Amino acid sequence: MSSAADSNPQAGQGRPLPKKESDLFRNVVKFYETKQYKKGIKHADGILKKFPNHGETLCMKGLTLNCLKKREEAHALVKLGLRNDMRSHVCWHVYGLLHRSDRNYNEAIKAYKQALRIDRENLQILRDLSLLQIQMRDLEGFSSSRLTLLQLKPNNKINWISYALGRHGTGDLEGALSVLDAFLNTQDSNSVERSRNFESSELALYRNDILEELAKQQSTTTTNALEQYQAAYAHLMEIEEIVVDRGCWMEKRARYEVHLGKYEEARTTLEQSLERGLTEDYRVHSGYMCALLEVDGTTYDEATLRGGKNGGSGTSGSSTDTLATIQVLSSEQKKRLLDVYQNELLSKYP
């Protein structure tokens, strides 16, 4: 047996550290994770005293030193450790973490991918990779990484939602919807995801947002758009008992009712919003004016959005909100609005 193999039992030989040193290495990792860096370095030195060329220990010591602001020494140790054991996923993972701390994200992603070539099912490396991918706007890569995590841990809720977000980010709305539906179909009627709480409420509203986006994609084809808005509206009514954010629910309901031509119902919904205390919300006032004038859905969306950009206070009689709404109205609609406004003034000041 060569002296090189004795000094580095994992240098491509597949031979683990002896039990004593293996326990010390686990402690090094634990101390790093709990930010007890000096203890971690002490335990790493205990391993390196017997096995000075052990790649994973050199890398972990370098990563720990990096947390103590000893950057140059950290880089030297990690590179030495990687050179001593290039078949170790731990060394490549640590190399990626070091690059990430230097904000060299592209190199970190390369290192993570190399680590995954060695250990394809390492959950921690997959999570770290997916976080960097979404940070770098690599949506296809993020979606692929989250799919692998989902396949490895299908009982984890966050993996389902993250994969749905990945499909949504790439523009695959149908795919995102099918992922959410597949997850919800695994839950029985008494599960937490089907009861009234903040998490289930946000998940239900997120699914409804996707349905609305599908409807907007079909805006060029009126019949298909109406069908999609009807589906979004039906789903919104279905999740009424689950949703905690009642204000958001009523806002979406009014918007769908305008898109579907249910102007009287939209006015009633917006009046209920005002009664609930949303008198300071510009969107409610702008929306009510649009419902009163029976504008189309596109004009409604633009009016409520424009009111926010103009910073309207939303208080009753706010001129800013009124002007923001008027900007998107046609000439005929402006005349009708003027008639309504004059009638209100005449009723107040006969």
N, C-alpha and C positions, 0 to 999 in steps of 0.2 A: 504493500500500500504506500502510495507516494506521500511525501510530507505535505504537498499542496492540498491533497484531499483531506489529510488530517487537520490542517489549519482552517479548512473551509469545507465542512461536511456537506454543504448543499450546492457546491459548485458543479451543477449538472449531473451529480451522481445519484440524486434522489434519496440521499441518506439524511434523515432528520438529525437535529441536535440531540445530544444526550438529555435525559429527563431533567436534570438539574438546570442546564442551560436553557432548555425549552421553557421551563417554568419562569426563568428569569426574563426570557424574551416576551412572554405573555404579560409579565409585569411592566416591561418597557412600554408596550402598547397601552396598557391600562393607565399608566402614569401620564403618558402623552395625552390620552383622551380626557383625563381628569385635571390636566394642566399642572401636574406635579413634575415639572421639567427636570429639576435637579435630581430628584429620586430616579427619574427615568434614565438620565445620563449615568448615574452611579451603577444601575443595574446593567446598562449596555456595556459599560467598561468592564464589569464582571465577566460578561460573555467574551468580549474582545481580548481579555487577558489570556484566555485559553485558546480562542479561535480568532486571531487578529484579522483574518481575511473574510470573515462571515459577512456576506453581502447584505442580507436583510438587517442585521444588527447595525452595520455601518450606516445604512440608509435611515434607519429609525433614529440613530443618534444624530445624524445630520439634520433630520426633520425637527428634532427636539431643540437642537442648537439654533435653528432658524427662528424658533419661537422666542429665543433669548437674545434676538437681534444680532446673532453672530452669523451673518449671511454668507460671507466668503468661506468660512470654515465649513458651514453647512453644505454649500454647493460642492466643495471638494470631497467631503465624505460621501455624499449621495452619489456623485459620479464614480467614485472609487467602488462603492458598494454595488452599483449597477454593473460596472465593468467586471467585478468578481462573480456576479451571478445574474447574467442577462436572461436566464430562463425563469426567473422568479417574478410572479405577478405583483408581489409585495414591493419589490424594488421599483418596478415601473409605476406602480400606484403612488409610491412616495415621490418619485421623480415628477409625476404629474402634480402632486400636491405642492411641491416646491415651486414649480412654474406658476401654479395658480396664485400662490402667495406673492409672487413677483408680478402678477397681473399679465403674465405671458400666456394668455388663454389658449391660443392656437396650439402652442407646444404642449400645454397641459392636456388638451384633447387628444393629441397624437399619442402621448404617453398612456393615457387611460385606455385608448383603443389597443395599444400594444399589450397592456396588461390583460385585456379581455381576450386577446388571441390565445393567451396562456390559460386563463381561467374564465371561460365564457359565461359562467353562471354566478359570478361574484356579485351579490346584491349591492354591496357598498360602492364598488367601482361603477356599476351601472347607474346608481343614483347620482354619484358625483359627476359622471359623464353627462347625464341628462340635464343636470343643473347648469353646467357650462354651456351645453348646446342651446338651451333656451335663452341663456344670457347673451350668447353670440348670434341669436336669431336663426340658428340652424334648425328650423321647424321640422324638416323631414327627418333629420338625425334624432331630434328629441322624440318624435313620434315613434321611431324605430326602437330607441332605447326603452321607452315606456312600454311598448308592446312586449319586449323581451321580459321586462319586470313583471308584467301582467301574466305572461305565460308561466313564469317561475312561481309567482305568488298570487294566484287568482282569488284567494280569499281575503285579499287586502283591498279595502275600499278605495284608498288613495290611488292605487295602481289603475283601477278602472277610470276614475275621474281624470287622472293625468293623461291617460291614453286618449280619452275623449277630447281633452283640451288640445292634445297634439294633432288629432285629426281636424279639429275645428281650426286650429292655426294654419294648417295647410290648405284650408278652403274646402275640405271634404265635410260639408255639413251633414249629408246623409250618413256618412260614416260615423261622425260624432254622435248623431242621434241613435244609431243602431248600437253603439257601445253603451250609451247610457241606458237604453232599453234593455239590453242584455243583462246589465248589472241589476236594474230594478226588478227584472223577472226572476232573479235568484233570491229575492227577498219575499218573505211571506207577509201576509196582511198585518201581522202583529209586530213586525220588525221596526227598529228605530227609524229606518229610512222612510217608512210610511206613516210615521206619527208626527205630531206637531212639535217641531223644535227648529232651532236656527239652521242647523246643518241640512236637514231634509228640506226646509223652506228654500234655502239658497239653491240647492240642487234642482228642485222643482222649477224655480224661476229661471235657472240657467237652461234647462231643457226647453222652457217656453221661449227664451231668447233665441235659441237655435231655430225653432219653428217660425218665429217672426222673421229671421234672416232669410229663411227659405222662401217665405212669402215675398220679401223685397226682391229676391233674385228673379222671381216670376213676374215682376211689375210690368214687363213688356207684353205679357200675355194676360189680359184682364181676367179671363175665366180661371186660369190656373192660380193667379194671385188671390182671387176671392176664395178659392178652395183652400189655399194654404192659410189665409187669414182666418177662415172658418175653423180650420183644424187647430190653429193657435188659440183662438177664442174658446173653443170647446175644451181644450186642455187647461186653459186658465180657469175656467169654471170648475173643472174637475179637481184642481188643486186648491180650491178656495179654503178648505178646512185645514190644509197643511201650512199655508203661507203665514208667516209671522209678520212680515212687512206689509201691513194692510195698505199703506199709502202707495207703495209701488204697485201692488196688485190692482188698485183702483185706477191708477194712471194708465196701466197697460189695458185694462178693460175699456176705458173711455177711448183710447187710441184705436183698439180693434173695432169698437162699435162705429166709429167714424169711418174707418176703412170699409166696413160692411154696409154702410148707409143707414145704420140704426141711430139716427141723430137724436131722437127723443130720449132713447135709453142713454146715449152719451151725455146729454145735458143733465139727466137725472143722476148719473154717476158722478159727474163733476160737481153738481150741487151737494151731493153727499160728501165729497172730498172737502168742500168749503165748510160744511157743517162739522166735520171732524177736526177743524182747526187749521187746515192748510190754506189759510187766507194770505199767507206771505209767499206762496209758491206761484211764480210767474207762469209756470206751465199750466196750472189749473185755470187761471184767468184767460190766458191766450187760447187754451183748448176750448173753454166755454164759448168764447167769441166765435171760434171756428165752427163749433157744433151748432150755434145759433144761426150762423149763416149757411150751414149745410155745405161746407166746402169739401173738396175731395181729400182723400187720405194723404196724398203727397203734400198738399198745401198745409194740412194740419201738422204734419211732421216738421215741415220747414218753419212754420210759425212758432211752434213751441220751442224749437231749437234756437231760432233767431232771438227769441225773448231772452234766453239764457246768455247769449253772446253779448247782448246789449246791457246785461246786468240789471234787468228790471227788478223792482222790489216785490212785485206781485200783489201789492196791497190793492184793495178795491178802489177803482178809479185811477190807477197808476197810468200816467200819460206815457211813460217809457214803454210799458208792456203793450199799450194800445198801439203806439207807433210801430213797435216791432212787429205786431200782427198785421197792421195795415200794409206794410211794405211788401207782403207776399200775396195780397189780395188782388183780384181782377177789378176792373173799373166798376162792373155791376155789383160786385160784392162790397166794394167801398161805399157805393151809394146806399146799399141796404144797411150797412153798419152805421152810416150817418143818420139814416132814418131812425134806427133803434136808439142811437145816442140822443137825438133831438127829442124823441118821445119821452126818454127818461128825464131830460132836463125840464120839459114842459110839465111832467107830473110832479117834479120837485118844486118848480117855481111857476105856478099857474098865473 
